Amino acid sequence: MKQIRLILLAAAVLTLGAAWAQDLSPALPSGYVNASELLPLPEFIPGAGALYIDPANAPVGPWLSYGNDGKLVEVLFMVPVSQMTEGANWDDLAAGTFEELGISTLDHVDITFNPGHAGMAEAHYHFRLALIDHESQQAALSE
């Protein structure tokens, strides 16, 4: 019986996770919009979360990734392979953003290759600066 209650509680929590957009914490910096307003994407992308960006910073970022509980999970940068190969530099990315969001520590950094997707069609790397541990990160970014 206890297991059934836990399963029902977990299902309720996951269902309530759909209300993430109303409880963004910390609050979005000025100018940031959900990526779904700019690209043909859902408001919450399993594995990536609810992505927000200031259109002036697209496509590199920073992208703010909020989890299914409405809390900031990671700060994401999408760096094109072609520009890396050409020796491009990206100085002072996200200047002031971390302070504005109250971010003072990171848990870990994930760097993953992506062959391309809506919003960044060319091959690129995701640099994901995670604010929470890996297991919690994965859970927060799932539906």
Secondary structure, 3 states (H helix, E strand, C coil): CHHHHHHHHHHHHHHHHHHHHHCCECCCCCCCEEHHHCCCCCCCECCCEEEEECHHHCCCCCEEEECCCCEEEEEEEEEEHHHHHCCCCCCCCCCCHHHHHCCCCCCEEEEEEECCECCECCCEEEEEEECCCHHHHHHHCCC
